[in-house]
Amino acid sequence: MKLIRLLRLVFFVTTDPTASPSSSIPEIIQLLLHEEYGHAVNFSNSSTRFAAKPTFSELFGSVFATHISDGISFFREFEFLRMLKELAKRKNLDKDEVELLKILKADSDIEMMLLENEFVTWQWRIMRFLRAIFDVRINMGKQSIADFVDWAHKETGLSKKMIFNQTFFFLSTVGYAPCYSMAGDMIRRLQDLAMKNKISIVDFTYASSLGFPIRKIFEQKLKAFAQCKAEQKHKVHYTVREEVKVKGTQLDGA
């Protein structure tokens, strides 16, 4: 008997003015990148075993999913900014790329659009590292919440309201924020390595959907894929799916 899965991935955007909602096109784009092209693609490709072959236990929603899925989403935002800058320099854009830039520009020009998106990208990147610092300082009793908000506001220029709204609710998930900040940077380094070996971002994205093993296993599998050359990538991709061994330990199940 075949198990039929109905995969539904839904995310919501707050419009509550007291909760620092997204209020511009760059912010909505950031949200879409993080939730849809980060979490949703990772979850759906893992669940359907689209390219890799995660074991049954590696598909469980557990704490191991935090550093992997959020790490991927964390990097997708930064990656999009790099892509925008490359598109802005190119002359031979296809119709979809032209339409994307048209939507993002609205009534401004390319230069202003890039500045707006870069500002939002770095704003949220700073915020996520602030979450990591908040997690450590508050949970270790090094600083009060009020003192942290004052300190972060002085150091970054971000509003106290935004800092509080985007850090306080993480008190219920100790260790969450530091995990995905570090994992996101690990994924960035491995993707850069893959691209140097002429592996496309699309293929790397497929290879990243390994389910949710512990981070060490995830990193070793993905590194094995990133280190191969383009002409070997399909063979190594199969190896990652079926036969990868680390220190003599079988990582994929039967």
LINLINHU-V484858 format. One record per residue. PSI is psi in radians with two decimals (999 if undefined). BURIAL is I if it has 9 or more other C-alpha atoms within 8 Angstrom, else O. Layout:
PSI & BURIAL
PSI & BURIAL
//
This chain:
2.30 & O
2.44 & O
2.10 & O
2.14 & O
2.38 & O
1.82 & O
2.02 & O
2.07 & O
1.98 & O
2.37 & O
2.69 & O
2.62 & O
2.18 & O
2.51 & O
0.16 & O
2.00 & O
-0.29 & O
-0.06 & O
0.46 & I
1.06 & I
2.83 & I
2.33 & I
0.21 & O
2.88 & O
-0.81 & O
-0.63 & I
-0.68 & I
-0.70 & I
-0.76 & O
-0.74 & I
-0.77 & I
-0.77 & I
-0.80 & I
-0.86 & I
-0.79 & I
-0.96 & I
-0.12 & I
-1.41 & I
-0.95 & I
-0.78 & I
-0.76 & I
-0.81 & I
-0.83 & I
-0.74 & I
-0.60 & I
-0.82 & I
-0.70 & I
-0.02 & O
0.85 & I
-0.76 & I
-0.72 & I
-3.13 & I
1.26 & I
2.59 & I
2.96 & I
-0.78 & O
-0.46 & O
-0.10 & I
-0.06 & I
2.45 & O
1.84 & O
-3.07 & O
-0.36 & O
-0.38 & I
-0.41 & I
-0.99 & I
-0.46 & I
-1.06 & I
-0.79 & I
-0.52 & I
-0.73 & I
-0.82 & I
-0.70 & I
-0.72 & I
-0.57 & I
-0.67 & I
-0.79 & I
-0.67 & I
-0.67 & O
-0.68 & I
-0.73 & I
-0.73 & O
-0.71 & O
-0.75 & I
-0.63 & I
-0.72 & O
-0.68 & I
-0.43 & O
-0.40 & O
2.64 & O
-0.57 & O
1.15 & O
2.54 & I
3.07 & O
-0.57 & O
-0.69 & O
-0.69 & I
-0.77 & I
-0.69 & O
-0.84 & O
-0.60 & I
-0.76 & O
-0.77 & O
-0.61 & I
-0.66 & I
-2.06 & O
0.09 & O
-3.01 & O
3.11 & O
-0.79 & I
-0.78 & O
-0.70 & I
-0.75 & I
-0.70 & I
-0.73 & O
-0.81 & I
-0.61 & I
-0.70 & I
-0.84 & O
-0.72 & I
-0.85 & I
-0.57 & O
-0.82 & I
-0.50 & O
-0.77 & O
-0.76 & I
-0.69 & I
-0.55 & I
-0.54 & I
-0.66 & I
-0.71 & I
-0.76 & I
-0.74 & I
-0.82 & I
-0.80 & I
-0.87 & I
-0.77 & I
-0.81 & I
-0.30 & I
0.04 & O
0.40 & O
-0.35 & O
2.58 & O
2.84 & O
-0.75 & O
-0.74 & O
-0.66 & O
-0.81 & I
-0.75 & I
-0.79 & I
-0.84 & O
-0.68 & I
-0.77 & I
-0.65 & O
-0.55 & O
-0.40 & O
-0.08 & O
2.63 & I
2.61 & O
-0.65 & I
-0.84 & O
-0.76 & I
-0.80 & I
-0.83 & I
-0.54 & I
0.08 & I
-0.66 & I
-0.73 & O
-0.17 & O
-0.08 & I
-0.43 & I
-0.16 & O
1.32 & O
2.27 & I
-0.13 & I
-0.95 & I
-0.79 & I
-0.61 & I
-0.90 & I
-0.39 & I
-0.79 & I
-0.72 & I
-0.64 & I
-0.70 & I
-0.61 & I
-0.76 & I
-0.66 & I
-0.80 & I
-0.70 & O
-0.62 & I
-0.68 & I
-0.70 & O
-0.75 & I
-0.74 & I
-0.60 & I
-0.51 & O
0.31 & I
0.59 & O
2.28 & I
2.76 & O
-0.63 & O
-0.83 & O
-0.67 & O
-0.68 & I
-0.76 & O
-0.78 & I
-0.43 & I
-0.31 & O
1.24 & I
0.21 & I
-2.64 & I
1.10 & I
3.09 & I
2.71 & O
-0.69 & I
-0.76 & O
-0.77 & I
-0.83 & I
-0.70 & I
-0.69 & I
-0.82 & I
-0.61 & I
-0.67 & I
-0.68 & I
-0.76 & I
-0.48 & I
-0.25 & I
2.71 & I
2.85 & I
-0.70 & O
-0.24 & O
-0.07 & O
-0.63 & I
-0.65 & O
-0.79 & O
-0.59 & I
-0.71 & I
-0.69 & I
-0.74 & I
-0.69 & I
-0.73 & I
-0.60 & O
0.11 & I
2.30 & I
2.43 & O
2.02 & I
0.70 & O
0.08 & O
2.21 & O
2.20 & I
-0.56 & I
2.45 & I
3.07 & O
999 & O
//
